[in-house]
Amino acid sequence: MKSLVAGWFSFDEVVATVGDLLARDVLCRWLDRAGILYEVANAPLVGGGVDWRAVDPCGYDRVIFVCGPFGRRPLLEELVERFSGRPLVGVNLSMLEGDGAWDPFDLLVERDGGPGRTARPDLTFAAPAPPVLPVTAVILAQPQAEYGEGLHGAAAAAIARLPDLRATALFHTDTDLIDADRIRGAAEVTSLIARADAVVTTRLHGMVLSLRLGVPAVAIDAIPGGAKVTRQAAAIDWPAALRADELSDGALGEAWDFCRTEEARERTRACAERARRTLGELERSFVEALPGATAPAAR
């Protein structure tokens, strides 16, 4: 006989959290060390395991429900009813109070509950340290009417596939200040970019800000045939520039690989320095062209 490990990760109808999955894995390691056979009821979105609605309840000597809030909810009642007659164990649960209060467990090791109940550390404290992945900032442009119909959606879809191609953690930020509650100024954006290991962007300023901050960027021009992103990359001699109308997963992966090299870091610094020198010369010529202006001092 064996145990069935279930949790909020067992239901198609809800989305499991990272905490649910890590707590599940901790519990499974405990069972492994104790020599207890088990199967895990994972929803298809989570992958692997068994479907608790399809298995024979008589094939299990107990059901262990791990992690999350627990109380009278239709999904939980369905699970408990299906395995009625099997001992039910609860681990790392926040037991609900009031109208939702319900304790059908034969053995309960709760995480917390109402006043007077025991509170314990969450199981995820016992999870092993995860691998530290390179962090990639994603900065996406929106379609701009003046450039005609672009391939912004296709470029965004390709970028979303990057974690399937390379081991990396993505986070999204933007240079657009339209949402004042989300981004309040340039310092917030640049601080986020500076902490990334690489950037993938369809914005011109996504590429420029990244390189200025010393972070290599994969720049994707979403306009068929190339437009301002392509031209800016050429102006500063930045090699990791792709066009959406020629984009492939292979090309994206190779460009990202390049951005993770020391050569890319050196090219980033060189591009930024060369651009600053050029703009210093441009400042002098621009000011000289303005009547009555005093030419800036040489640097």
GUVO-476296 format. One record per residue (C-alpha): x, y, z. Coordinates in steps of 0.001 Angstrom, whole numbers, plus 500000, padded with zeros to 6 digits. Example, Ala and Ser with C-alpha at 12.3 -4.5 7.8 and 13.67 -1.06 7.14 Angstrom:
BEGIN
512300495500507800 513670498940507140 
This chain:
BEGIN
500000500000500000 501023503594499546 500047507117500510 498554509718498211 500077513192498523 497620515928497570 497377519697497890 496208522757496027 498561521579493257 496134518677492687 493283520715491207 492782521864487612 490413524533488873 492981526564490824 496585527610490281 499186526260492689 501782528577494191 505526528050494333 505108527602498084 502643524752497484 505130522949495254 508109523444497547 506133522239500573 505027519205498554 508649518413497732 509727518744501369 506979516358502446 507951513874499734 511556513914500968 510301513206504493 508330510232503178 511337509011501183 513539509105504266 510867507295506268 510601504558503651 506927505329502949 505699504640499439 503546507339497884 502154508837494718 501567512532494128 498279513885492795 499406516642490441 497128518631488164 498100518505484464 499382522081484624 501873521004487287 502785517840485394 503510514277486423 501787512345489163 498294510885489133 494751512195488729 493048511850492119 489645511749490440 490674508728488338 492625506545490776 491068503801492938 490836505124496513 491268501577497796 494813501598496446 495964504001499179 496347503535502895 496148507288503610 495803510691501965 498171513474503009 497066517004502158 499946519468502317 500167523275502415 497803526183502161 494541527302503703 492072524561504540 488369524848505247 484969524088503790 485470524560500083 483767522530497325 487039521173495898 488315520095499299 484999518522500213 485043516601496933 488539515288497614 487711514244501181 484473512587500098 486169510605497332 488686509153499790 486271508726502694 487280505712504723 490967506413504104 492856508101506978 493355511785506194 496507513616507275 497009517386507078 500448519011507053 501452522701506873 497874523938506737 496337527244507788 493044526125509293 490190528500508503 487863529856511155 484254530924511272 481835529589508682 484713527985506787 486051526044509777 486418522309509106 488778519666510478 488240516256508884 491768515057509680 492780511947511558 496207513545512044 496814517284511685 500145519070511827 498898522577511193 500892525604510147 498546527979511938 494941528591512817 492899530750515120 493792532026518596 495094529316520863 496142527035518006 499717526017517373 501763528029514860 504714526356513165 507309527409510586 506214526899506989 507584523726505366 509362525678502645 512022526689505169 513212523069504830 513401523214501026 516896522971499538 518430526131498145 517273526488494535 519736527085491717 520449530762491127 519434531513487559 520635534428485470 518013537175485591 516765538649482328 514851541919482240 512181542117479541 511267545545478169 508590545498475476 507487548253473132 503861548739472148 502882549167468499 503389552703467206 501144553858464383 503880555930462769 505866552757462052 502968550853460518 501977547319461403 504689545644463419 505469542212464781 505327543166468448 503140540218469381 505388537715467644 508469539206469287 506839539126472734 505805535497472202 509360534547471250 510743536293474337 508197534474476525 509677531196475252 513198532141476330 513036530228479665 512262527104477615 515412527703475592 517778528814478344 517793528581482133 516859532116483105 514346533979485261 512439536746483480 511024539901484984 509182542638483134 509707546351483430 509052549246481090 510246552669480073 506650553818479612 505439555965482516 501738555672481640 500991553812484885 502120556230487590 501384553725490349 503728551186488798 506659553272487566 507273556705489035 510480557747487333 513673556884485537 515529555863488695 513134552968489327 513536551617485798 517305551985485667 517703550440489125 515827547346487969 517767547093484719 521095547487486513 520346544433488645 519668542187485640 522264539880484123 520892540480480637 518058542320478927 515776541331476076 513886544246474616 511918545519471663 512390549120472803 515151551390471564 515555552861475025 515455549380476513 518633548653474581 520219552057475198 519563552181478931 520818548628479371 524081549245477542 524595552551479338 524255550661482635 526700547977481514 524079545245480990 524220543432477618 520926543461475728 519290541422473003 517539544108470967 514687542951468735 513305545316466106 509589544594465809 509201546575462566 509501544436459398 512684545351457574 514038547103460665 513555550656461896 514888552751464765 516101549829466921 518121548411464034 519519551817463123 520480552627466703 522263549287467088 524225550068463936 525021553592465149 526575552299468370 528004549110466829 526038546734469059 525990543206467574 523121541516469499 520373543072467391 517726540944465702 514737541650463483 511361540191464358 510687539259460738 513784537054460804 513538535918464418 513895532269465400 514249530540468743 517763529534467734 518802533106466945 517271534403470169 519031531740472236 522385532419470580 522057536182471102 521203535619474774 524202533285475116 526409536041473731 525027538510476262 526173536209479054 529823536316477944 532659538536479084 533086539601475451 529561541016475543 530323542885478757 533383544418477129 531430545324473981 528748546881476187 531249549135477912 532890550006474592 529560550899472957 528543553134475827 531900554900475963 531983555435472201 528435556814472285 529349559239475084 532362560517473120 530245561031470024 527614562896472022 530292565098473573 531299566185470085 527646566615469149 527087568870472160 529870571198471064 528698571428467470 525080571852468546 525834574653470967 528080576398468457 525138576428466043 522960578313468530 523283582114468310 524402583667471610 525327580363473264 528641579836475025 530495576798473768 530917574089476437 534372573582477835 536378570715476418 536313567561478536 
